[in-house]
Amino acid sequence: AMAAQLPFHDEAISQMQRMARGYMAQLVQQGIARGDLAADLDVDVATAVVSGVLREVGSLVLARLQINQEELPAVALSRFDSPEVERLFDDLIRVLEHGLGRKDM
């Protein structure tokens, strides 16, 4: 709540989002260069997809742990070290690697 009252709050958030997208784009480019990702992958599309997924998964983690945005700054990081969060990220990696199709396909 207090952060929203800070001067230039929106500009600061926009700058952080641009920096995060730039960093994600670098990771995608490195993955392509190493051969870990498809050579014909559109870096902008991949960056948008992964950034969006991570943003939404972050919200899902908070919901599953019943943490609201206001209390987030005071939450101990150890709260996120749980089997439930680990399963959630395992599922995320599986979807990113294999898509939404059945396992036997």
Secondary structure as UniProt FT lines:
FT   HELIX           3..5
FT   TURN            7..8
FT   HELIX           9..34
FT   TURN            39..40
FT   HELIX           43..64
FT   TURN            65..66
FT   TURN            69..71
FT   HELIX           72..74
FT   HELIX           77..80
FT   HELIX           83..98
FT   TURN            99..100
FT   TURN            103..104
//
